Amino acid sequence: MSIYALSIAIMSGHRTLCIFLLRTAKRHQWNARAWCFRNNIFKDFVLARILTCTLSEPADVDPEADINWSESVTLKIAAHPGLSENQRRVVELDYAMVQGVAEGIVKTCMRFHILKRLGLDIAPDTRRPQDQHIALMNPAEVQGFLGQVAQ
């Protein structure tokens, strides 16, 4: 399979990208995972912000080199400990928790989007338990990934 570079104009200027994956990061927003020749890095681009696109030459980019796409982290969530026993049970049912925990494997480059969608992107004591029903059970494991440059 050949991968081609695209010369694109986006809201922030002109770039040459090598797109290898299309995905949704939010319910209404599609992203392209691509190698950016300007920044020499794999990153996400919002498709709606691409104004024009021209096919360029075949590119010598290996998508397997995108560590943030090829590596994953397991997110472990549980009902917020500040909830009552009955409230915790309802949350456990909502998230299909087994023995009080639900686990999900997330691509490293998607962790921020998932944590934000789940409301886990801020300190756990920022919201009342009734407003933030779940808590991240393995923050130390996830923190290593959160410390990396968000892409």
C-alpha positions in Angstrom: 0.0 0.0 0.0 1.4 3.4 -0.9 0.9 6.4 1.3 0.8 9.8 -0.3 1.6 13.2 1.1 -1.1 15.8 0.8 -0.4 19.5 0.4 -3.2 21.2 2.4 -4.2 24.7 3.5 -5.7 24.9 6.9 -6.8 27.8 9.1 -3.3 28.1 10.6 -1.4 28.0 7.2 -0.1 25.6 4.7 1.2 22.2 5.6 2.2 18.9 4.0 0.8 15.9 5.7 0.8 12.2 5.3 -2.6 11.1 6.6 -2.9 7.4 7.6 -6.0 7.3 9.8 -9.4 9.0 10.0 -11.3 8.8 13.3 -13.8 10.6 15.4 -12.4 12.3 18.6 -15.8 13.7 19.5 -19.3 12.8 18.4 -19.4 15.5 15.8 -15.8 16.0 14.9 -13.6 13.9 12.6 -9.8 14.0 12.9 -7.0 12.9 10.6 -4.0 11.2 12.3 -1.0 12.3 10.2 2.7 12.9 10.0 3.2 16.7 9.8 6.3 17.5 7.7 6.4 21.1 9.0 6.7 20.0 12.7 8.2 16.5 12.0 5.7 14.9 14.4 2.6 12.7 14.3 -0.4 14.7 15.4 -4.2 15.1 14.9 -5.8 17.5 12.4 -9.5 18.4 12.5 -10.9 17.6 9.0 -13.3 20.6 9.0 -10.4 23.0 9.3 -8.8 21.7 6.1 -9.7 24.3 3.5 -8.0 22.8 0.4 -6.1 19.6 -0.4 -3.8 18.5 -3.2 -2.3 15.0 -3.7 1.5 15.1 -3.7 4.2 12.5 -4.1 4.4 9.1 -2.4 5.7 9.6 1.2 8.2 7.6 3.0 6.4 7.6 6.4 5.8 4.5 8.5 2.6 4.8 10.5 4.0 2.2 12.9 6.5 4.8 14.0 3.6 6.7 15.7 4.2 5.6 19.2 1.2 7.5 20.5 -1.0 5.5 18.2 0.6 2.1 18.6 0.8 2.2 22.4 -2.2 2.0 24.7 -3.0 2.7 28.4 -5.7 1.0 30.4 -8.1 3.3 32.1 -9.7 1.9 35.3 -12.8 3.7 36.6 -15.0 3.2 39.5 -18.0 4.9 41.1 -16.9 8.1 42.9 -16.1 7.1 46.5 -18.1 10.1 47.8 -21.4 8.7 46.5 -23.7 6.8 48.8 -23.8 3.0 48.5 -27.0 3.1 46.4 -25.6 5.8 44.1 -22.4 3.8 43.6 -24.5 0.7 42.7 -26.4 2.7 40.0 -23.1 4.0 38.5 -21.7 0.5 38.5 -24.7 -0.7 36.5 -24.5 2.3 34.2 -20.9 1.5 33.3 -21.2 -2.3 33.4 -18.6 -2.5 36.2 -17.4 -5.8 37.4 -16.6 -5.9 41.1 -16.9 -2.1 41.1 -14.4 -1.4 38.3 -14.7 -0.9 34.6 -11.6 -1.0 32.4 -11.0 0.3 28.9 -7.9 0.2 26.7 -7.2 3.6 25.1 -4.7 4.6 22.4 -2.2 6.9 24.0 -3.0 9.7 21.6 -6.7 9.4 22.5 -6.3 9.5 26.3 -6.9 13.3 26.6 -10.1 13.1 24.6 -11.5 10.1 26.5 -10.6 11.6 29.9 -12.2 14.9 28.9 -15.4 13.1 27.7 -15.6 11.2 31.0 -14.9 14.4 33.1 -11.7 12.9 34.4 -9.4 15.6 33.0 -9.5 17.7 36.1 -8.7 17.1 39.8 -11.1 14.6 41.3 -12.2 17.0 44.1 -13.1 19.8 41.7 -16.7 18.6 41.3 -19.2 17.2 43.8 -19.5 13.4 43.6 -23.1 13.9 42.4 -21.8 15.9 39.4 -18.9 13.6 38.7 -20.1 10.1 39.2 -16.9 8.2 38.3 -13.2 8.4 39.5 -10.0 7.2 37.8 -8.6 4.4 39.8 -5.1 4.2 38.3 -4.0 7.9 38.0 -0.4 7.0 38.6 -0.3 4.7 35.5 -2.2 7.3 33.4 -0.1 10.2 34.7 2.9 8.9 32.8 1.0 9.3 29.6 -0.6 12.6 30.6 2.9 14.0 31.2 3.8 13.5 27.5 3.1 16.2 25.0 -0.6 16.1 24.1 -0.9 15.5 20.4 
